[in-house]
Amino acid sequence: MKLRLDKYLADMGCGTRSQVKKEISRGSVLVNGRPARRPEEKIDIESDCVEFCGRGVTYAEYEYYMLNKPAGVVSATEDPREQTVLELITGSQRNDLFPVGRLDKDTEGLLLITNDGQLAHRLLSPKRHVDKVYTAVVRGRADEEDVRRFREGLDIGDEKPALPAQLRILSAGEYSETEVTIHEGRFHQVKRMFQAVGKEVVFLKRLRMGALTLDPGLAPGEYRKLTEEELRSLKTEEC
Ligand code: URA
């Protein structure tokens, strides 16, 4: 793929298009060892070697991060008041990253952050029914009747009932720990499903989305790049 030099540098966080243009005119940008003179010069991202102010700049078209979202942070690209999930991704220079879907402010767990719109679209498409698995702690004793009602598809106040979902009870008591698998991504879906069976969610954490499983080594707030294998599975999974 070929790109204009000023776009290449701006995409890789070297500055705005006008800042990098200034550096090009100052001779601080080398392409294959020679000072570049024109911002519109075409760069082959596979074979050309670009240096900006003495440092090599490799072009990464897409970036993919797995974040263990902590509670208290919003799933947005920017927000005037709240800390956003993108502010936690400090190791990227890209300015076009976004979270794939949303977790509520108080929900923790797996969130994919990328700039790959096509993959995001595939994962979020309502037609594809990508599985999402959550741990939910609820107030009250979860029982087999709840399991049955989740399996049949609950009325959660929308035009259509929620699709059948799987509820596993891990422990039951004054508070119950459960695992829920849903196949859609409606607003507050898990909380509203429990509300429909008379229970309040007091803790919610996403463990899996399609082929992608939260790395148990990531503490809340930590992130890492996806491995090649994870990316391959995400891109090729059957839904
Ligand atoms: N369901 C919810 O209720 N909240 C989330 O954050 C995710 C799924």
Boltz pocket constraint, residues with backbone or C-beta under 6 A from the ligand:
constraints:
  - pocket:
      binder: B
      contacts: [[A, 102], [A, 103], [A, 104], [A, 105], [A, 107], [A, 186], [A, 187], [A, 188], [A, 189], [A, 190], [A, 191], [A, 192], [A, 204]]
      max_distance: 6.0
